[in-house]
């Protein structure tokens, strides 16, 4: 406080912690009130110090505002946590699916080796080709789900994302999220086959963003894209 300039108000000495009423009034006007310090008179009744108009703050009124702010912060934190847990579960499902497919391929290769060579397994055939007949095969899956890296990357104005959705997929989406995991845009893919999305960055700030391909509610693949202004 300016205790020297306003000595007649008997303000407390030392450093005080508080806020400027005019600033608080901009966003919480209900907590700011007008006050008047009465004038000071001499023994003859003459005014020797005029009345002073000033603003006061109802600091007690901040308590419910702070409590509400803490509640909202906790709600946002819980929402982010739930989204992260959902993404982790989705990634686990994808990994489990890949492991299941890999095991299936290994079992088929072992079965193939036993049928054609009267025993043995895929590992021994691969490490020691001379132990039996050698057969070369080429695996092809033209109906695989594909999510390509955006081009160009990094980009300043726009970029293109290409993808492929097989015919047997019921529902697919591409979801764009920011660096905090917040969903920015969800694009429904309503037709199968090859497709393309052109992303414009006129209102996008510089940073790293993620786009994920979700098939039947599960994340199949995610990629990073970088916007540089």
SETI-769849 format. One record per residue (C-alpha): residue number from 1; residue in three letters; x, y negated, z. Coordinates in Angstrom, 1 decimal. Example, Ala and Ser with C-alpha at 12.3 -4.5 7.8 and 13.67 -1.06 7.14 Angstrom:
SETI-769849
REC seq type   east  north     up
REC   1  Ala   12.3    4.5    7.8
REC   2  Ser   13.7    1.1    7.1
end
This chain:
SETI-769849
REC seq type   east  north     up
REC   1  Unk    0.0    0.0    0.0
REC   2  Unk    1.0   -3.6   -0.5
REC   3  Unk    1.0   -4.2    3.2
REC   4  Unk    2.7   -7.6    2.9
REC   5  Unk    0.3   -9.0    0.3
REC   6  Unk   -2.8   -7.7    2.0
REC   7  Unk   -1.7   -7.8    5.6
REC   8  Unk   -5.1   -9.1    6.7
REC   9  Unk   -6.6   -5.8    5.8
REC  10  Unk   -4.6   -3.8    8.4
REC  11  Unk   -3.5   -1.2    5.8
REC  12  Unk   -1.5    1.8    7.2
REC  13  Unk    2.3    1.7    7.0
REC  14  Unk    4.5    4.1    5.1
REC  15  Unk    4.1    6.2    2.0
REC  16  Unk    0.5    7.2    1.3
REC  17  Unk   -0.8    9.9   -1.2
REC  18  Unk   -3.8    9.2   -3.2
REC  19  Unk   -5.2    8.2   -6.7
REC  20  Unk   -6.0    5.0   -8.5
REC  21  Unk   -9.7    4.4   -8.3
REC  22  Unk   -9.9    2.8  -11.8
REC  23  Unk   -8.4    6.0  -13.3
REC  24  Unk  -10.7    8.3  -11.3
REC  25  Unk  -13.7    6.2  -12.4
REC  26  Unk  -13.1    7.2  -16.1
REC  27  Unk  -13.9   10.9  -15.5
REC  28  Unk  -15.6   11.0  -12.1
REC  29  Unk  -17.5    7.7  -11.7
REC  30  Unk  -19.7    9.2   -9.0
REC  31  Unk  -16.7    9.3   -6.6
REC  32  Unk  -15.8    5.6   -6.9
REC  33  Unk  -17.7    2.9   -5.0
REC  34  Unk  -17.4   -0.9   -4.9
REC  35  Unk  -16.4   -2.3   -1.5
REC  36  Unk  -15.9   -5.8    0.0
REC  37  Unk  -13.4   -6.8    2.6
REC  38  Unk  -15.1   -9.7    4.5
REC  39  Unk  -13.6  -13.2    4.5
REC  40  Unk  -11.6  -14.5    7.3
REC  41  Unk  -12.5  -17.8    9.2
REC  42  Unk  -10.6  -20.1   11.5
REC  43  Unk  -11.9  -21.3   14.9
REC  44  Unk  -13.8  -24.2   13.1
REC  45  Unk  -15.6  -21.8   10.8
REC  46  Unk  -13.5  -22.6    7.7
REC  47  Unk  -12.7  -19.8    5.3
REC  48  Unk   -9.0  -19.2    5.4
REC  49  Unk   -9.1  -15.9    3.5
REC  50  Unk  -11.7  -15.3    0.8
REC  51  Unk  -13.6  -12.0    0.6
REC  52  Unk  -11.8   -9.3   -1.4
REC  53  Unk  -13.7   -6.9   -3.8
REC  54  Unk  -12.0   -3.6   -4.3
REC  55  Unk  -12.8    0.0   -5.2
REC  56  Unk  -12.8    3.0   -2.9
REC  57  Unk  -12.6    6.8   -3.6
REC  58  Unk  -14.7    9.5   -2.0
REC  59  Unk  -11.9   12.0   -1.5
REC  60  Unk  -14.3   14.5    0.2
REC  61  Unk  -16.3   14.6   -3.0
REC  62  Unk  -13.3   16.2   -4.8
REC  63  Unk  -13.7   19.4   -2.8
REC  64  Unk  -16.6   20.9   -4.8
REC  65  Unk  -14.9   19.7   -8.1
REC  66  Unk  -11.7   21.5   -7.2
REC  67  Unk  -13.5   24.7   -6.1
REC  68  Unk  -15.4   24.7   -9.5
REC  69  Unk  -12.2   24.1  -11.4
REC  70  Unk  -10.6   27.1   -9.6
REC  71  Unk  -13.6   29.3  -10.4
REC  72  Unk  -13.4   28.3  -14.1
REC  73  Unk   -9.6   29.0  -14.1
REC  74  Unk  -10.2   32.4  -12.6
REC  75  Unk  -12.9   33.2  -15.1
REC  76  Unk  -10.6   32.3  -18.0
REC  77  Unk   -7.8   34.3  -16.4
REC  78  Unk  -10.1   37.4  -16.1
REC  79  Unk  -11.2   37.0  -19.7
REC  80  Unk   -7.6   36.9  -20.9
REC  81  Unk   -6.8   40.0  -18.8
REC  82  Unk   -9.8   41.9  -20.2
REC  83  Unk   -8.7   41.0  -23.7
REC  84  Unk   -5.2   42.2  -23.1
REC  85  Unk   -6.4   45.4  -21.5
REC  86  Unk   -8.7   46.0  -24.5
REC  87  Unk   -5.8   45.5  -26.9
REC  88  Unk   -3.6   47.9  -24.9
REC  89  Unk   -6.3   50.5  -25.0
REC  90  Unk   -6.7   50.0  -28.7
REC  91  Unk   -3.0   50.4  -29.3
REC  92  Unk   -3.0   53.5  -27.2
REC  93  Unk   -5.8   55.0  -29.3
REC  94  Unk   -3.8   54.2  -32.4
REC  95  Unk   -0.7   55.8  -31.0
REC  96  Unk   -2.6   58.9  -29.9
REC  97  Unk   -4.2   59.1  -33.4
REC  98  Unk   -0.7   59.0  -35.1
REC  99  Unk    0.6   61.6  -32.7
REC 100  Unk   -2.4   63.9  -33.5
REC 101  Unk   -1.8   63.5  -37.2
REC 102  Unk    1.9   64.1  -36.8
REC 103  Unk    1.3   67.3  -34.9
REC 104  Unk   -1.2   68.5  -37.5
REC 105  Unk    1.4   67.9  -40.3
REC 106  Unk    4.1   69.8  -38.3
REC 107  Unk    1.7   72.7  -37.8
REC 108  Unk    0.8   72.9  -41.4
REC 109  Unk    4.5   72.8  -42.5
REC 110  Unk    5.2   75.7  -40.0
REC 111  Unk    2.3   77.6  -41.4
REC 112  Unk    3.5   77.0  -44.9
REC 113  Unk    6.9   78.3  -44.1
REC 114  Unk    5.6   81.4  -42.4
REC 115  Unk    3.4   82.3  -45.4
REC 116  Unk    6.0   81.7  -48.1
REC 117  Unk    9.1   83.0  -46.2
REC 118  Unk    7.8   85.8  -44.0
REC 119  Unk    8.6   83.8  -40.8
REC 120  Unk   10.7   80.9  -39.7
REC 121  Unk    9.5   77.4  -39.2
REC 122  Unk    9.7   74.0  -40.8
REC 123  Unk   12.7   72.9  -38.6
REC 124  Unk   14.9   75.9  -39.7
REC 125  Unk   13.9   75.4  -43.3
REC 126  Unk   14.9   71.8  -43.2
REC 127  Unk   18.2   72.3  -41.4
REC 128  Unk   19.2   75.4  -43.3
REC 129  Unk   17.6   75.4  -46.8
REC 130  Unk   19.5   78.5  -47.9
REC 131  Unk   17.7   80.6  -45.4
REC 132  Unk   14.7   81.0  -47.7
REC 133  Unk   13.0   79.8  -50.8
REC 134  Unk   13.1   76.0  -51.2
REC 135  Unk    9.9   74.1  -52.3
REC 136  Unk    9.8   70.4  -52.9
REC 137  Unk    6.5   68.6  -52.4
REC 138  Unk    5.3   65.0  -52.6
REC 139  Unk    2.6   63.8  -50.1
REC 140  Unk    0.3   61.1  -51.3
REC 141  Unk   -2.7   59.4  -49.6
REC 142  Unk   -4.2   56.8  -51.9
REC 143  Unk   -7.0   56.2  -49.4
REC 144  Unk   -4.8   55.1  -46.5
REC 145  Unk   -5.7   51.9  -44.6
REC 146  Unk   -3.3   49.1  -45.5
REC 147  Unk   -2.7   45.6  -44.0
REC 148  Unk    0.0   43.8  -45.8
REC 149  Unk    2.3   41.0  -44.4
REC 150  Unk    1.0   37.5  -45.4
REC 151  Unk    2.9   35.8  -48.3
REC 152  Unk    4.6   33.4  -47.9
REC 153  Unk    5.7   33.7  -44.3
REC 154  Unk    6.5   31.3  -42.7
REC 155  Unk    4.0   28.9  -44.5
REC 156  Unk    3.0   25.3  -44.3
REC 157  Unk   -0.2   24.8  -46.3
REC 158  Unk   -1.7   28.2  -47.1
REC 159  Unk   -0.8   31.9  -47.2
REC 160  Unk   -2.4   35.1  -48.6
REC 161  Unk   -3.1   38.4  -46.8
REC 162  Unk   -3.9   41.5  -48.9
REC 163  Unk   -5.4   44.7  -47.5
REC 164  Unk   -7.0   48.1  -48.6
REC 165  Unk  -10.0   49.7  -47.0
REC 166  Unk  -10.9   53.3  -47.9
REC 167  Unk  -14.4   54.3  -48.9
REC 168  Unk  -15.1   56.3  -45.8
REC 169  Unk  -14.7   53.3  -43.4
REC 170  Unk  -18.0   52.1  -42.0
REC 171  Unk  -17.0   48.8  -40.5
REC 172  Unk  -13.9   46.6  -40.7
REC 173  Unk  -12.8   43.2  -39.6
REC 174  Unk   -9.7   41.0  -39.6
REC 175  Unk   -9.3   39.1  -36.4
REC 176  Unk   -7.0   36.0  -36.1
REC 177  Unk   -5.7   35.1  -32.6
REC 178  Unk   -3.3   32.5  -31.2
REC 179  Unk   -0.2   32.9  -29.1
REC 180  Unk   -2.4   33.2  -26.0
REC 181  Unk   -4.5   36.0  -27.4
REC 182  Unk   -7.5   33.8  -27.9
REC 183  Unk   -9.7   34.7  -30.9
REC 184  Unk   -9.6   31.9  -33.5
REC 185  Unk  -11.5   33.5  -36.4
REC 186  Unk  -13.1   36.8  -37.2
REC 187  Unk  -13.6   37.9  -40.9
REC 188  Unk  -16.0   40.7  -41.7
REC 189  Unk  -14.9   43.0  -44.5
REC 190  Unk  -18.1   44.2  -46.1
REC 191  Unk  -16.7   46.1  -49.1
REC 192  Unk  -14.1   48.9  -49.4
REC 193  Unk  -11.1   48.9  -51.7
REC 194  Unk   -8.4   46.3  -52.2
REC 195  Unk   -9.1   42.8  -50.9
REC 196  Unk   -7.4   39.4  -50.3
REC 197  Unk   -7.8   36.6  -47.7
REC 198  Unk   -6.4   33.2  -48.4
REC 199  Unk   -5.6   31.3  -45.2
REC 200  Unk   -5.5   27.4  -45.2
REC 201  Unk   -3.5   25.6  -42.5
REC 202  Unk   -4.6   22.0  -42.8
REC 203  Unk   -5.9   22.0  -39.2
REC 204  Unk   -3.4   24.5  -37.8
REC 205  Unk   -0.5   23.4  -35.6
REC 206  Unk    3.0   24.9  -35.9
REC 207  Unk    3.4   28.2  -34.1
REC 208  Unk    3.1   32.0  -34.3
REC 209  Unk   -0.2   33.6  -34.8
REC 210  Unk   -1.5   37.2  -35.0
REC 211  Unk   -3.9   38.8  -37.4
REC 212  Unk   -5.2   42.4  -36.7
REC 213  Unk   -7.2   44.8  -38.8
REC 214  Unk  -10.0   46.5  -36.8
REC 215  Unk  -11.7   49.5  -38.1
REC 216  Unk  -14.9   50.8  -36.4
REC 217  Unk  -14.0   48.7  -33.4
REC 218  Unk  -10.4   49.8  -33.0
REC 219  Unk   -7.2   47.9  -33.9
REC 220  Unk   -5.4   49.8  -36.7
REC 221  Unk   -2.6   47.4  -37.4
REC 222  Unk   -1.4   43.9  -36.4
REC 223  Unk    1.0   41.5  -38.0
REC 224  Unk    2.6   38.1  -37.0
REC 225  Unk    2.4   35.0  -39.2
REC 226  Unk    4.2   31.7  -38.6
REC 227  Unk    2.9   28.3  -39.5
REC 228  Unk    5.6   25.6  -39.9
REC 229  Unk    4.5   22.0  -40.5
end
